[in-house]
Amino acid sequence: MTSIVISSQKGGVGKTTVSINLAFAFARAGWKVLLVDADPQGSVGLSLTRQSRKLLGFFDYLSDEERSLASLVVPTRMETFSMIPAGQGEGYELGGGYNESVAERVRCFLGDAEEAGYDICIIDSAAGLFGITRDVLVSADAALVPQQAEPLGIRSVPKMLQGLKDLRKINPQLSILGVLLTMVQRELAESAESADTLRGLLPEQLVMEEEIGRNDLFLKASGKGVPVGVLQGAEGLLTNFDGLRLEIESKLGLSR
């Protein structure tokens, strides 16, 4: 199984949107996918099911060694696509630095997911590189960094990438997939300039070729509790996320 953390330095960059729709893209391609909400805000669960606040989930697994992964899985209408919400134990080890006991529990979680037959585990994490997000990153296989195409946000990207590189001292297997530009508006000069500036600032291999544009369909999908790809008129967005999936498969050497 391959675990991919969707991580960013700041909130509001589209982490949850990317997590849900990338997971959907992998599931549509035939991979057995587990989408995990490791953000205390529970954004994945709220986007896909309004009952998520009542469900046990990831943080309950961390705080209860008797809790099984199977008891937390929420199926979807797709046989290849399941999710685990954040759960009730959302205050568990959110602050502070690296915690080996929490990281070990995360590794147990990922091991259980692999034993359950999942091919891909997509993890939506809280913003920043501390607390539970840090513990997830030091246990996972790869990290993808969504970044909104706007001037202020672009400046924080090098620091974020350096932080991920530093985490590789603890987790040498962590692959930094690169930065994914989100909410891009190529028709808006400031957005296009920000996107191009980032591409000029970083090595080519650290910026994903695909870009995710700003689109009202994402809001509509969230309102309906579905991935955007199931909506009418979302063919272009489906193509974007399929392209992103193919990029990730290539970078990680994944094949079916």
N, C-alpha and C positions, 0 to 999 in steps of 0.2 A: 504494500500500500504506500502511496505517496501523500504526504500531508503538506498542504500549502496554506500559509498564514497570509491573510490580507491585512497589511499593517501600514500605518501612517503616523507621521509626527503630530498631526492635528486632526480634529474632527471636521465634518462637513465636506469631505473630499470625495465621497461616494463609495466608501468602503463596503457598506452593506449592499448597495446596489450592485457593485462588482461581485461580491461574494455570492449573492443569490443567482445572478445571471450567468456567472462563470460556472457555478455548480450545475445549473440547468443545461448549459452547453455541453459539459462533459457527460451528463446523464443522457442527453439526446444522442450523443455519439456512441452510446452503449456501455460506457463506464458505470460501474456501481458506485454511487456517490453518497457520501455523508456530509451534510452541511452543518457545521457546529457554530453556535452563537457563544463566543467567549467574551462578549462585550457586556458589562453589567447593565447597560441601558436596554439590552434585550431587543435590539433593533431588528434582527433577522426574524425572530419570533413574531414581533408585532407586525412585520411586513407580510408574513405568510399566514398567520393565524391569530385571530383576536383573543384566543383562549390561552395564549402562551404565558401570560402572567400567572396562571393557575397551575401550570405544568412544572414538574420537576425537570432538571436539566443538568448542564455541564458543571455548574458550581456545586450542585448537590452531590455529583459524583466525586468531586475533589474533596468534599468535607465528610463523606461517608464511605469508608472502605468496603462496606458491605453492599453498597449500591452497584447494581449491574448496569452495563451499558444498554443492554437490551430493554431494560425497564424504562429507558429515557427516550428511545427512538420514536419519532413521530413520522409515520409514512405519508407520502404524497400520492397524487393520482398516477404518478409515474413509478413503475416498478423499480426503476434504477435510481430513484432519487428519494432520500430520506433526510430528516433533519433532527437535531437535538437543540432545544431552546436553552437559554441561559439558566433558567430554573429559579429556585427560591433562595439559594444560598449566595446571593449576589455580592455580599460584603466580604466574601472569603478572600483574604490575602490580596487585596487590591493595591495596597501601597507598599513602599519599601523597595529593597533591592532583590537580588537573586535569592530564591529560596529553594534549596535542593530538595526538601521534602515535597514541596508543591510540584516542582519540575518532575520528580519521580512519579508522582500521581498522574501528571499529564502523560508521561511516557506509558504508564499502565493503561490509560484511556486509549491512546493511539494503538497500543498493542491489542487491546480488546476489539477495537474497530477493525484491525487487520484480521484478527481471528474470525470476526463475523463476516468476512468476505468482501469488505469494501475495497475498491480499487483506489479511490481518490477521497481524501478528507479535506474539505475547504473550511478554514477556520476564520471567522470574522472576529477581529480582536479590537480591544479598546485602543484609543489613540495614545501614542507615546511608546517608549521602550522600557517601561518599568512595571513592577508588580506582576500581575498574572500574564500580561502580554509578554513580558520578558521570559517568564517561565515557559510559556507556550513556544516562543521562538527558539529557546535552547533545547527544545525537544522535537522540533519539526524538521521537515526535509527542505522546505523552500519558503521564500517570502516574496510577495508581490506588493509594490508600493503605489497605490493610487494617489494621484496628485492633481488637484484642480488647476486648470490652465488660467491662472491669474497671478499678477506680479508679486504680491506679498508671499504667497505660498511657495512659489518657485525658489525663493531664497533659503527656505528651510530644508530643501531636498538634500544637498550635500551633507549636512549634519546628520540627517536621517540615515543616509547610506553608510556614513562612517560608523554610526551606532550599530548598524547591522553587521558591518565588518568586524567590529569589536566583539560582538556576540559569538562570532565564529571561533573565538579563542576557547569558548566553553562548548560550542557545538560546531565542530569542524565540518560536519556534513551539510550545514545550512547553505543552500544555494540561493543567492540573491538574483531573482529573475529579472528585476529591473523596475523602473518607474513606468506606471501606466497613466498617461494623460487622460483626465476625465473632465466632463462638463465643457468640452472644447467647443468654441463657437468661431469657426474659421471666418465667418462673415463679419466678426467683430475684431477690429484691428488689435485691441489690447489683448484679447484672448489668443489670437493667432500669433502675436509677437511673443507672448509668454511661452506658448508651446514651442515655438522655434528657438527661443532663447535657451530653454532647457535642453533641447536637442543639441544645441551648439555647446552647451556647458559641460555635458557629460559624455563619456565614451559611448559610442554607438550601441554597444552591447548592453548598456545599462538603461536604455530607454526602449520600451516595447514599440514595435512598429505600429500596432493598432492604436487608435485613439477612440475614446468613447465620448460622443458629442452630447451636448445638453439637449434633452428631449422631454416634452411634456408626458410622453407615454410612460416614463418611469414613475411619475406621480400617479398616473391612472392605475398602473400595475400594482403599486403599493396599496392604493385604495381598495382594490379588488382582492388583495392577498395572493397574487400570482406573480411568477416571473414575467418580465416584459414580453418575452418571446411568444407567449400564448395570445397576445392581443393582435387584433387585426391592424395592419399597417406597420407592424414591427419587423418586417423582413430585413430592412437595412441593419437594425440593431442585432438581429439574429446573426447576420453575416459578420458584424463586428466581433461579437463574442465567440463565434466559431473560429474566426481568425486568431483571436487571443488564445483560445484553447490550442489551436495548432502550433502557435508560437511556443507555448509552454511545453507541449508534448515534445517539440523539437529540442528545446533547451535542456529538458530533463531526460531525454532519451526514452520517452514513454511510447509504448506500442501495444496494440491489442492482438 
